Amino acid sequence: MKIMNLSTTVRMIAVLVCTTGLLAAVDAAEESDPINTVLSFNSLITDRNADPEFTKLVADGVQFTLRSLHPGMNPETLTTDIVKHWSTVIPVVIATSSSYVRQVKILDTEVHGDVATVWTQTTTESTALNSDKKNINSFTEVYLLITTVDGWKIAAIADNRQATKLEAAQNVRSRKASGGKK
């Protein structure tokens, strides 16, 4: 039987120690639920906490903006940096509303190793400053999450804001085109 030399043995032990550390980090990340990350992110917004560290977001993640929240305005680009997007949106929401609530209903979740998707039905209810009128929007969001050494983080968000308003406008146009018949 051949005996390994000392440097080979040290290298093998180092690989085992590093691998065990990585596996422990992955196991810890898998234990924390991607749904909790999504719910926590939305709670921070509802609680009017701008979360200056954006601890739930991947630093170079992506925000997909298919259409603007504001009718008649189109987004300049389809994608933006996710942290930059939310670091702009959250302070504006806080500064211009007396209340803003995000109600999130989980529709579906898929976890495949270190990647997860969470689909939500999100309803926002806001009241502008000096107003009693509530503005309610409802839309679907999909969150793409990845595991990091700190647990699950949101790497991308896309939503279908204004889709219901687009459908309603299209139905009105269709009825007009058909002489008022549905």
Secondary structure, DSSP 4 states (H G I P E B T S, - for coil): -PPPPHHHHHHHHHHHHHHHHHHHHHHHHHHS-HHHHHHHHHHHHHTT---TT-TTEEEEEEEE-SS-SSTT---S-SEEEHHHHHHHHHHHHHHHEEEEEEEEEEEEEEEETTEEEEEEEEEEEEEETT---EEEEEEEEEEEEEEETTEEEEEEEEE-TTHHHHHHHHHHHHHHHTTT--
